[in-house]
Amino acid sequence: MTKTVDRITKFLTIIAGVIFGIVVLIVVANVIGRKVLNLPIKGATELVQYGIMLAVGLVMARTGFEGRHIWVSLLVNKFGYVGSRIFIAFGCLCGTVIFAILGYLFLTEMPTYFGTAGRVTEAVHIPYYIIYGIMGVGFVIATLEYLYELVKNTGLIFKKPEEEKGGEDAGDQ
């Protein structure tokens, strides 16, 4: 299961990297076009905003999979191994629930915008249902990652620290 999650999140990270690269090119081209040629790119701000939103949504699962979320171990480490694992599992449960609710809300709202073809962004005229879909998919990906982390960390509650890989990463997610 871990290898599958690793492959999927790496693939999503590559896609996010390509999107972010395109965003950087748009920003550079817009700055050069605006300052040198006096021809800014129409809708560059919108494209950058939605491109970053998509890239972050895709890479969010990888961040969680690698345990690279912001982590404050001062409080968690005071509970000992089992207590910290319970604390981490509870955090994963909260993340699963919150992202599931957000994903549900965004994806159920998306069909509402299919019927209103006039609802588009101001500059580039991107239909809002695409934006809701992108955000909803990002939230679903985050939900699945947090669910995976919840199952993994719940299982670690019942293992001895030395059974874990190296036993030293008890504070990692």
C-alpha positions in Angstrom: 0.0 0.0 0.0 2.8 2.4 0.9 4.5 1.9 -2.5 1.2 2.7 -4.3 0.6 5.8 -2.3 4.3 6.8 -2.9 3.9 6.3 -6.7 0.6 8.2 -6.9 1.8 11.1 -4.8 5.1 11.4 -6.8 3.1 11.5 -10.0 0.9 14.2 -8.6 4.0 16.1 -7.4 5.5 16.0 -10.9 2.3 17.4 -12.4 2.3 20.1 -9.8 5.9 20.9 -10.6 5.1 21.3 -14.3 2.1 23.5 -13.4 4.2 25.6 -11.1 6.9 25.9 -13.8 4.2 27.2 -16.2 3.1 29.7 -13.5 6.6 31.0 -13.1 7.0 31.4 -16.9 3.7 33.3 -17.0 4.9 35.6 -14.2 8.2 36.3 -15.9 6.6 36.8 -19.3 4.1 39.2 -17.7 6.8 41.2 -16.0 8.9 41.4 -19.1 5.8 42.2 -21.2 4.6 44.9 -18.9 7.9 46.6 -18.1 9.8 46.2 -21.4 7.1 45.9 -24.1 4.2 47.6 -22.3 2.1 44.6 -23.2 1.0 42.7 -20.1 -0.6 39.3 -20.4 -4.3 39.5 -20.1 -5.5 37.5 -17.1 -2.0 36.7 -15.9 -3.0 37.2 -12.3 -5.9 34.9 -12.6 -3.8 32.2 -14.3 -1.2 32.4 -11.6 -3.8 32.3 -8.8 -5.5 29.2 -10.2 -2.3 27.5 -11.2 -0.9 27.8 -7.7 -4.2 26.6 -6.3 -4.1 23.5 -8.5 -0.4 22.8 -7.8 -0.9 23.1 -4.0 -3.9 20.8 -4.2 -2.0 18.2 -6.0 1.1 18.3 -3.8 -0.8 18.4 -0.5 -1.0 14.6 -0.4 2.8 14.3 -0.9 3.5 16.7 1.9 1.5 14.6 4.3 2.9 11.3 3.0 6.4 12.5 3.6 5.4 14.0 7.0 6.5 17.5 6.0 3.6 19.4 7.4 4.4 22.0 10.0 5.1 20.0 13.1 5.5 21.3 16.7 6.8 18.4 18.7 7.2 20.3 22.0 3.7 19.3 23.2 3.3 16.0 21.4 6.6 14.5 22.7 5.5 15.2 26.3 2.9 12.4 26.0 5.4 9.6 25.4 5.3 7.2 22.5 1.7 5.9 22.8 0.3 9.3 23.8 2.0 11.0 20.9 0.7 8.4 18.5 -2.8 8.9 19.8 -2.4 12.7 19.5 -1.1 12.2 15.9 -3.9 9.8 15.0 -6.5 12.3 16.4 -4.9 15.1 14.2 -5.2 12.8 11.2 -8.8 12.0 12.0 -9.5 15.8 12.2 -7.8 16.3 8.9 -9.7 13.5 7.3 -13.0 14.8 8.5 -12.3 18.5 7.6 -11.0 17.7 4.1 -13.8 15.2 3.4 -16.3 17.9 4.3 -14.6 20.5 2.1 -14.3 18.0 -0.8 -17.9 17.1 -0.5 -19.0 20.8 -0.4 -16.9 21.8 -3.4 -17.8 18.8 -5.5 -21.5 19.0 -4.8 -21.5 22.7 -5.6 -19.7 22.0 -8.9 -22.9 20.8 -10.8 -24.7 24.0 -9.8 -22.2 25.9 -12.0 -22.7 23.6 -15.0 -26.1 25.1 -15.6 -24.9 28.7 -15.3 -22.6 29.0 -18.3 -22.4 32.7 -17.7 -20.4 32.2 -14.4 -16.8 32.7 -15.5 -13.8 34.4 -14.1 -13.3 38.0 -15.1 -10.1 38.1 -17.1 -9.6 34.6 -18.6 -13.2 33.5 -18.5 -12.5 30.2 -16.8 -15.8 28.6 -15.8 -16.2 28.4 -12.1 -17.2 24.8 -12.1 -13.6 24.0 -13.2 -12.2 25.9 -10.2 -14.7 24.1 -7.9 -13.7 20.8 -9.4 -10.0 21.4 -9.0 -10.4 22.5 -5.4 -12.8 19.5 -4.7 -10.3 17.0 -6.2 -7.5 18.5 -4.1 -9.6 18.2 -1.0 -10.5 14.6 -1.8 -6.8 13.7 -2.4 -5.9 15.3 1.0 -8.8 13.3 2.6 -7.4 10.1 1.2 -3.9 10.9 2.4 -5.1 11.8 5.9 -7.1 8.6 6.0 -4.0 6.7 5.1 -2.0 8.5 7.8 -4.8 7.8 10.3 -4.8 4.1 9.6 -0.9 4.0 9.7 -0.6 6.0 12.9 -3.5 4.1 14.6 -1.6 0.9 13.9 1.6 2.3 15.4 -0.2 3.0 18.7 -0.1 -0.8 19.3 3.5 -1.4 18.2 6.5 -1.0 20.4 8.9 1.8 19.4 11.7 -0.6 18.5 9.3 -2.4 16.0 9.0 0.8 14.0 11.6 1.6 11.4 14.6 2.6 13.5 12.4 3.6 16.4 13.7 7.2 16.2 10.9 8.8 14.1 8.2 8.5 16.8 7.4 12.2 16.3 7.0 12.1 12.5 3.7 11.9 10.9 
